[in-house]
Amino acid sequence: MQLVLRLIGTAFAIWLAALWVGKIEIASPPDQGNGAKIVVLLAVAVVFTLVNAFVKPIVKLLSLPLVIVTLGLFLLVINALMLWLTAWITEATDYGLRIDGFWAALLGAVIITIVNWAIGIILPDD
């Protein structure tokens, strides 16, 4: 149940990033209702979660010297790259996440990180 709640929280964070950052959008079927948009958003959240689970640890390990030198600020760049990778993966379909530029990805990653941090406080791990 906690996994489902965190997935919904991640989808909410991605939706907020798309709402607040002009160059991030969620491409969904135009003729469908809000249900289709929610399904697309949940699918993007699943892809983002999988990218963070499998790719991000490898990238963090390989970039460990940069993380140390920048005192952890390079982790923001890694988060932006994971968001950008999620957008690239979902571009294979007509629906999904669209990001126009690195700076939009960086700002979106900051928003998603803050929202997920707040959700982590509300829903602590068992």
C-alpha positions in Angstrom: 0.0 0.0 0.0 2.9 2.4 0.8 4.4 1.7 -2.6 1.1 2.8 -4.3 0.9 5.9 -2.2 4.5 6.9 -3.0 3.8 6.3 -6.7 0.8 8.6 -6.5 3.0 11.1 -4.7 5.6 10.9 -7.5 2.9 11.4 -10.1 1.6 14.4 -8.1 5.2 15.8 -8.0 5.6 15.3 -11.8 2.3 17.0 -12.4 3.3 20.0 -10.2 6.6 20.3 -12.1 4.7 20.3 -15.4 2.3 22.8 -14.0 4.9 25.2 -12.7 7.7 24.9 -15.3 6.7 26.1 -18.7 8.9 23.9 -20.7 7.7 20.6 -19.1 4.4 19.1 -20.2 2.5 15.9 -19.9 1.4 14.8 -23.4 -1.9 13.0 -23.1 -4.8 12.1 -25.4 -6.6 15.4 -26.2 -10.0 13.9 -26.8 -10.1 11.7 -23.7 -11.2 12.9 -20.3 -9.1 13.4 -17.1 -9.0 9.7 -16.5 -6.7 9.2 -19.5 -4.5 12.0 -18.3 -4.2 10.4 -14.9 -3.2 7.1 -16.4 -0.5 8.8 -18.5 0.8 10.6 -15.4 0.9 7.3 -13.4 2.7 5.6 -16.3 5.3 8.4 -16.4 5.7 8.0 -12.6 6.3 4.3 -13.0 9.0 4.9 -15.6 10.5 7.6 -13.4 10.5 5.3 -10.4 12.2 2.5 -12.5 14.8 4.8 -13.9 15.6 6.0 -10.3 15.7 2.4 -9.1 18.0 1.0 -11.7 19.9 3.7 -13.5 20.4 6.4 -10.8 22.6 4.2 -8.5 25.0 3.4 -11.3 25.2 7.1 -12.3 25.7 8.2 -8.7 28.5 5.6 -8.3 30.3 6.7 -11.4 30.0 10.4 -10.6 31.0 10.0 -7.0 34.2 12.2 -7.4 32.1 15.0 -8.8 29.5 14.7 -6.1 32.3 15.0 -3.5 34.0 17.9 -5.1 30.7 19.8 -5.5 29.7 18.9 -1.9 26.6 17.1 -3.2 25.3 19.8 -5.6 26.0 17.5 -8.6 23.2 15.3 -7.3 20.8 18.0 -8.6 22.3 17.5 -12.1 21.9 13.7 -11.7 18.2 14.1 -10.7 17.7 16.4 -13.8 19.3 13.8 -16.0 17.1 11.1 -14.6 14.0 13.2 -15.3 15.4 13.9 -18.8 15.9 10.2 -19.3 12.4 9.5 -18.3 11.2 12.0 -20.9 13.3 10.4 -23.5 12.0 6.9 -22.7 8.3 8.1 -22.8 8.9 9.9 -26.1 8.8 6.5 -27.8 5.0 6.8 -27.4 2.7 9.7 -28.3 2.0 10.2 -24.7 4.2 10.9 -21.8 6.6 13.5 -20.4 8.1 16.2 -22.7 11.0 18.4 -21.5 12.5 21.2 -23.6 16.0 21.9 -22.3 18.3 21.0 -19.5 17.4 24.0 -17.3 13.7 23.0 -17.3 14.7 19.5 -16.4 16.8 20.8 -13.5 14.0 23.0 -12.2 11.6 20.2 -12.5 13.9 17.8 -10.7 14.2 20.3 -7.8 10.4 20.5 -7.6 10.0 16.7 -7.7 12.7 16.3 -5.1 11.1 18.7 -2.7 7.6 17.2 -3.1 9.0 13.7 -2.6 10.9 14.8 0.5 7.7 16.3 1.9 5.8 13.0 1.1 8.6 11.1 2.8 8.0 13.1 6.0 4.3 12.4 5.8 4.7 8.7 4.9 7.8 7.5 6.7 9.3 4.1 5.8 8.3 1.2 8.1 
